[in-house]
Amino acid sequence: MNKFILAFLIYFGALTVTAQQDTVFIKDLSSAWQTFDDGGMSVPYFQRKSDIVFFELPSSEPGVLLRIETKVAFDIWVADQVYLNNFNGTVDLNLDSLRNQYVETPSLTFYGKDWREHELTTRLFQVIPASDGILFGRIKRVGNLDSTSYLLILALIISLAGVYRRYFGSSFSKAYSNPLSLKLRGLGPEDSYHSFLSLDSLFSLLFVGLLGSLLSYYLGYQLLSLGVDPNWKIAVPSIMAVGIIVSLMILGKYLWSRLIGYIFQFKDLPNIQNQDYVHFLILLTTVCLGLSIVDFTAFHFTSEKIKWVIVVLFVILLIFFQFWMILKFDKFYSHRKLMIISYLCTTEFLPCFVIIFWLLKS
């Protein structure tokens, strides 16, 4: 375990040192394409055969590039002036230079013979320091998680949820029960919870790790950078790897809690605390992923309001969980309130408020 942590830190340290610049995908402009109908009127381009397509460049921040990729020859005009003749390949156009050279909102026109939609792509990219996207760096741009990867991981999560409910029903029911309940699950803690290293608990760790990994990539927090133009071959293994890392981090939190619990002579509290933490996160991340599905289906990953609601919801409920633990532990050890608070300050308050600081700061 120590060798794994050391290798992990060396790897990300090397990435940070060697990082120079990177480009992050912002938006595909194909939705803004226009063409002409038979009457010469401009109409939206909807996968129709047409030799001409045009669009206006949207307003953007400094340092944005327009990447044009063509598989057949095109003539390209900028503001009704020929810019590239019989072009075939890939070119990056600096939007700041185009605006300085032509007009504030120049239009681009493409003319090619017998071309199809997949033979032309027009996408915006933002030039940023590469280290911004490496360790816990939030790239505040839409599109850093492609829809194919999102759907593949979501399908995997749904499949795992079916396995979870079928074979680990006790843990599943605890994860999706009322989080406001303070009732003890049984006669005592030893009767209410499995061992933290039981098969039920380990599967729930894997499940919450994958949930949290997909949610973090949806929000733009990338533990493993997806690079310039992510596709499912890059994103899916990265999300799954981060899911395993998250599971190991929660396992490490449990081991730390066991050590502190031994010092405070709390035999069962680490198991209760961390199993409740895992079940609570499963419910919370499931709700947040439900909101991300709304963003995916209705707004195509462009709704910053939904992302903001998810972050605020996470912060509020993480704070709630701390006080919920105090009230719950008080039922077991009502005569040791000060020791309970001291124990939670070390094992729960500190790590959760670090997470909250990171969420709000990034």
C-alpha positions as CSV (number, residue, x, y, z in Angstrom):
1,M,0.0,0.0,0.0
2,N,2.8,2.4,0.9
3,K,4.6,1.6,-2.4
4,F,1.3,2.4,-4.3
5,I,0.9,5.8,-2.6
6,L,4.6,6.6,-3.3
7,A,4.3,5.7,-6.9
8,F,1.0,7.7,-7.2
9,L,2.6,10.8,-5.7
10,I,5.8,10.5,-7.9
11,Y,3.6,10.1,-11.1
12,F,1.6,13.2,-10.5
13,G,4.6,15.1,-9.3
14,A,6.3,14.3,-12.6
15,L,3.2,15.4,-14.6
16,T,3.1,18.7,-12.8
17,V,6.8,19.4,-13.3
18,T,6.7,18.6,-17.0
19,A,3.4,20.3,-17.8
20,Q,3.5,23.1,-20.3
21,Q,0.3,23.9,-22.2
22,D,-2.8,22.0,-23.1
23,T,-6.0,22.7,-25.0
24,V,-9.4,21.9,-23.6
25,F,-12.5,21.2,-25.7
26,I,-15.2,23.9,-25.2
27,K,-17.9,23.4,-27.8
28,D,-18.8,21.8,-31.0
29,L,-20.2,24.5,-33.3
30,S,-22.0,22.2,-35.7
31,S,-25.3,23.1,-33.9
32,A,-24.9,26.7,-35.2
33,W,-24.4,25.7,-38.9
34,Q,-26.6,27.4,-41.4
35,T,-27.2,26.7,-45.1
36,F,-29.6,27.9,-47.9
37,D,-32.8,26.4,-48.9
38,D,-34.2,26.2,-52.4
39,G,-35.5,29.7,-52.1
40,G,-32.2,31.2,-51.0
41,M,-33.2,31.7,-47.4
42,S,-30.8,30.7,-44.6
43,V,-32.0,27.7,-42.6
44,P,-30.4,25.5,-39.9
45,Y,-28.2,22.7,-41.3
46,F,-29.8,19.4,-40.3
47,Q,-27.8,16.6,-41.9
48,R,-28.9,17.7,-45.4
49,K,-26.9,17.6,-48.5
50,S,-25.6,21.0,-49.3
51,D,-22.4,22.4,-50.8
52,I,-22.4,25.5,-48.6
53,V,-22.5,25.9,-44.8
54,F,-21.9,29.0,-42.7
55,F,-22.0,30.3,-39.1
56,E,-21.0,33.3,-37.0
57,L,-18.2,32.9,-34.5
58,P,-19.7,33.3,-30.9
59,S,-18.3,35.6,-28.3
60,S,-15.5,34.0,-26.2
61,E,-12.8,34.7,-23.8
62,P,-9.2,35.5,-24.9
63,G,-7.1,32.5,-26.0
64,V,-9.8,30.5,-27.8
65,L,-9.0,28.6,-30.9
66,L,-11.3,27.4,-33.7
67,R,-10.2,24.0,-34.8
68,I,-11.3,23.1,-38.4
69,E,-10.9,19.5,-39.5
70,T,-11.9,18.5,-43.1
71,K,-11.7,15.1,-44.9
72,V,-12.5,16.6,-48.3
73,A,-11.4,19.8,-50.0
74,F,-13.1,23.0,-48.9
75,D,-12.9,26.7,-49.8
76,I,-13.1,28.7,-46.6
77,W,-14.2,32.4,-46.4
78,V,-14.0,34.6,-43.4
79,A,-16.2,37.7,-43.5
80,D,-16.8,37.2,-47.2
81,Q,-13.0,37.1,-48.0
82,V,-11.2,34.0,-49.1
83,Y,-9.1,32.6,-46.3
84,L,-8.2,29.1,-47.4
85,N,-8.5,27.7,-50.9
86,N,-9.1,24.0,-51.6
87,F,-8.1,23.2,-48.0
88,N,-8.1,19.6,-46.7
89,G,-6.7,18.7,-43.2
90,T,-6.6,20.4,-39.8
91,V,-6.0,24.0,-38.9
92,D,-6.3,26.1,-35.7
93,L,-7.6,29.6,-36.1
94,N,-7.0,32.1,-33.3
95,L,-10.3,33.9,-32.7
96,D,-8.6,37.0,-31.3
97,S,-6.6,37.4,-34.5
98,L,-9.6,36.9,-36.7
99,R,-11.6,39.6,-34.8
100,N,-8.7,42.0,-35.0
101,Q,-8.2,41.3,-38.7
102,Y,-11.8,41.3,-39.8
103,V,-14.8,42.3,-37.6
104,E,-15.8,41.6,-34.0
105,T,-18.2,38.8,-34.9
106,P,-17.0,37.4,-38.3
107,S,-18.9,34.7,-40.2
108,L,-17.2,31.7,-41.7
109,T,-18.4,30.1,-44.9
110,F,-17.4,26.6,-46.2
111,Y,-17.9,25.4,-49.7
112,G,-17.2,21.9,-50.8
113,K,-18.6,19.4,-53.4
114,D,-20.5,16.3,-52.4
115,W,-19.5,16.4,-48.8
116,R,-21.2,14.9,-45.8
117,E,-21.6,16.1,-42.2
118,H,-18.9,13.8,-40.7
119,E,-16.4,15.2,-43.2
120,L,-16.3,18.7,-41.5
121,T,-15.9,19.5,-37.8
122,T,-15.7,23.0,-36.3
123,R,-14.9,23.0,-32.6
124,L,-13.7,25.6,-30.0
125,F,-10.7,24.9,-27.7
126,Q,-9.3,26.9,-24.8
127,V,-5.5,27.1,-24.4
128,I,-4.7,26.6,-20.7
129,P,-1.7,25.5,-18.6
130,A,-1.7,21.7,-18.7
131,S,-1.2,21.4,-15.0
132,D,-4.7,23.0,-14.4
133,G,-6.2,19.8,-15.6
134,I,-4.1,17.3,-13.6
135,L,-4.5,16.9,-9.9
136,F,-7.9,18.0,-8.7
137,G,-8.1,20.7,-11.3
138,R,-11.5,21.8,-12.4
139,I,-11.7,22.8,-16.1
140,K,-14.6,25.2,-16.2
141,R,-15.6,24.3,-19.7
142,V,-18.4,22.1,-21.1
143,G,-17.4,19.1,-23.2
144,N,-14.5,17.7,-21.2
145,L,-16.6,14.5,-20.7
146,D,-17.9,13.1,-24.0
147,S,-21.4,11.7,-24.1
148,T,-20.4,8.2,-25.2
149,S,-18.1,7.8,-22.1
150,Y,-20.9,9.2,-19.9
151,L,-23.4,6.7,-21.2
152,L,-21.0,3.7,-21.1
153,I,-20.2,4.4,-17.4
154,L,-23.8,5.1,-16.6
155,A,-24.8,1.8,-18.1
156,L,-22.1,0.1,-16.0
157,I,-23.4,1.8,-12.9
158,I,-26.9,0.6,-13.6
159,S,-25.7,-2.9,-14.1
160,L,-23.7,-2.8,-10.9
161,A,-26.8,-1.4,-9.1
162,G,-28.8,-4.5,-10.2
163,V,-26.1,-6.8,-8.9
164,Y,-25.9,-4.7,-5.7
165,R,-29.7,-5.0,-5.1
166,R,-29.8,-8.7,-6.1
167,Y,-26.9,-10.1,-4.1
168,F,-26.2,-7.5,-1.4
169,G,-29.8,-6.5,-0.5
170,S,-29.1,-5.6,3.1
171,S,-26.4,-3.0,2.2
172,F,-28.5,-1.8,-0.8
173,S,-31.5,-1.1,1.5
174,K,-29.3,0.8,3.9
175,A,-27.8,2.9,1.2
176,Y,-31.2,3.9,-0.2
177,S,-33.1,4.3,3.0
178,N,-34.1,7.5,4.8
179,P,-30.9,9.4,5.6
180,L,-32.6,11.4,8.3
181,S,-33.4,8.4,10.4
182,L,-31.5,8.1,13.7
183,K,-32.9,4.7,14.6
184,L,-30.4,2.0,15.4
185,R,-30.4,-0.9,13.0
186,G,-30.7,-3.7,15.5
187,L,-30.1,-4.3,19.2
188,G,-26.6,-3.0,19.1
189,P,-23.9,-1.9,16.7
190,E,-22.4,-5.4,16.5
191,D,-25.9,-6.7,15.3
192,S,-26.6,-3.9,12.9
193,Y,-23.5,-3.7,10.6
194,H,-21.4,-6.1,8.6
195,S,-17.7,-6.1,8.9
196,F,-16.2,-3.2,6.9
197,L,-14.1,-5.7,5.0
198,S,-17.0,-8.0,4.3
199,L,-18.0,-8.7,0.7
200,D,-21.1,-6.5,1.1
201,S,-19.0,-3.6,2.3
202,L,-16.3,-4.0,-0.3
203,F,-18.9,-4.1,-3.2
204,S,-20.5,-0.9,-1.8
205,L,-17.0,0.7,-1.8
206,L,-16.5,-0.2,-5.4
207,F,-20.0,1.1,-6.3
208,V,-19.6,4.5,-4.5
209,G,-16.2,4.9,-6.0
210,L,-17.5,4.6,-9.5
211,L,-20.5,6.9,-8.8
212,G,-18.2,9.5,-7.3
213,S,-15.7,9.2,-10.2
214,L,-18.4,9.7,-12.9
215,L,-19.9,12.7,-11.0
216,S,-16.5,14.3,-10.5
217,Y,-15.7,14.1,-14.3
218,Y,-19.1,15.4,-15.1
219,L,-18.5,18.5,-12.9
220,G,-15.0,18.9,-14.4
221,Y,-12.8,17.8,-11.5
222,Q,-10.2,15.5,-13.1
223,L,-7.9,13.4,-11.0
224,L,-6.6,11.8,-14.1
225,S,-6.5,14.3,-17.0
226,L,-8.5,13.3,-20.1
227,G,-6.2,15.4,-22.3
228,V,-7.1,17.5,-25.3
229,D,-10.0,15.7,-27.1
230,P,-11.2,12.9,-24.9
231,N,-13.0,9.8,-26.3
232,W,-14.4,6.7,-24.7
233,K,-11.1,4.8,-25.1
234,I,-9.4,7.4,-22.8
235,A,-12.3,8.5,-20.6
236,V,-13.8,5.1,-19.6
237,P,-10.6,3.5,-18.3
238,S,-9.7,6.8,-16.6
239,I,-13.1,7.1,-14.8
240,M,-12.9,3.4,-13.7
241,A,-9.3,3.9,-12.4
242,V,-10.3,6.9,-10.4
243,G,-13.3,5.0,-9.1
244,I,-10.9,2.4,-7.7
245,I,-8.7,5.1,-6.3
246,V,-11.7,6.7,-4.5
247,S,-12.6,3.3,-3.0
248,L,-9.0,2.9,-1.7
249,M,-9.2,6.4,-0.2
250,I,-12.4,5.5,1.7
251,L,-10.7,2.3,2.8
252,G,-7.8,4.3,4.1
253,K,-10.2,6.6,5.9
254,Y,-11.6,3.5,7.7
255,L,-8.1,2.3,8.7
256,W,-7.4,5.8,10.0
257,S,-10.7,5.8,12.0
258,R,-9.8,2.4,13.4
259,L,-6.5,3.8,14.7
260,I,-8.1,6.8,16.3
261,G,-11.0,4.7,17.6
262,Y,-8.4,2.5,19.4
263,I,-6.9,5.5,21.0
264,F,-10.3,6.7,22.2
265,Q,-11.4,3.2,23.1
266,F,-14.3,3.2,20.6
267,K,-14.6,-0.4,19.4
268,D,-17.6,-0.2,17.0
269,L,-17.7,3.5,16.0
270,P,-15.2,3.3,13.0
271,N,-17.3,0.6,11.4
272,I,-20.6,2.4,12.0
273,Q,-19.2,5.7,10.9
274,N,-17.6,4.6,7.7
275,Q,-20.4,2.2,6.6
276,D,-22.9,5.1,7.1
277,Y,-20.5,7.4,5.3
278,V,-20.4,5.0,2.3
279,H,-24.2,4.5,2.3
280,F,-24.8,8.2,2.6
281,L,-22.5,9.0,-0.3
282,I,-24.2,6.3,-2.5
283,L,-27.5,8.0,-2.0
284,L,-26.1,11.6,-2.4
285,T,-24.1,10.8,-5.6
286,T,-27.1,8.9,-7.1
287,V,-29.3,12.0,-6.6
288,C,-26.6,14.2,-8.1
289,L,-26.1,11.9,-11.1
290,G,-29.8,12.1,-11.6
291,L,-29.4,15.8,-12.0
292,S,-26.6,15.3,-14.4
293,I,-28.9,13.1,-16.5
294,V,-31.3,16.1,-16.7
295,D,-28.4,18.2,-17.9
296,F,-27.4,15.6,-20.5
297,T,-30.8,15.0,-21.9
298,A,-32.1,18.6,-21.8
299,F,-29.1,20.8,-22.1
300,H,-26.3,18.6,-23.6
301,F,-23.9,19.2,-20.7
302,T,-24.1,23.0,-21.0
303,S,-26.1,23.8,-17.8
304,E,-23.8,25.5,-15.3
305,K,-26.8,26.1,-13.0
306,I,-27.3,22.3,-12.6
307,K,-23.5,21.9,-11.8
308,W,-23.8,24.7,-9.3
309,V,-26.8,23.1,-7.6
310,I,-25.0,19.8,-7.4
311,V,-21.9,21.4,-5.7
312,V,-24.1,23.3,-3.2
313,L,-26.2,20.2,-2.5
314,F,-23.0,18.2,-1.8
315,V,-21.6,20.9,0.5
316,I,-24.8,21.3,2.5
317,L,-25.4,17.5,3.0
318,L,-21.7,16.8,3.9
319,I,-22.1,19.4,6.7
320,F,-25.3,17.8,7.7
321,F,-23.6,14.3,7.9
322,Q,-21.1,15.6,10.5
323,F,-23.9,16.6,12.9
324,W,-25.9,13.5,12.1
325,M,-22.9,11.4,13.2
326,I,-22.8,13.3,16.5
327,L,-26.5,12.6,17.2
328,K,-26.2,9.0,16.2
329,F,-23.0,8.2,18.3
330,D,-24.7,9.9,21.3
331,K,-27.2,7.1,21.3
332,F,-24.3,4.6,21.8
333,Y,-22.1,6.6,24.2
334,S,-24.2,9.4,25.6
335,H,-21.9,9.8,28.6
336,R,-18.8,10.5,26.3
337,K,-20.0,13.5,24.3
338,L,-16.7,15.3,24.4
339,M,-14.7,12.3,23.3
340,I,-17.2,11.7,20.4
341,I,-16.7,15.2,19.2
342,S,-12.9,14.9,19.5
343,Y,-12.9,11.6,17.6
344,L,-15.1,13.0,14.8
345,C,-12.9,16.2,14.5
346,T,-10.0,13.9,13.6
347,T,-11.8,11.4,11.4
348,E,-14.8,13.2,9.9
349,F,-14.8,16.9,10.3
350,L,-11.3,17.6,9.0
351,P,-11.4,15.4,5.8
352,C,-15.0,16.5,4.9
353,F,-14.2,20.2,5.3
354,V,-11.1,19.7,3.2
355,I,-13.4,18.3,0.5
356,I,-15.8,21.2,0.9
357,F,-13.0,23.7,0.6
358,W,-11.8,22.0,-2.5
359,L,-15.3,22.0,-4.1
360,L,-15.9,25.7,-3.4
361,K,-12.3,26.8,-4.1
362,S,-12.0,25.1,-7.5
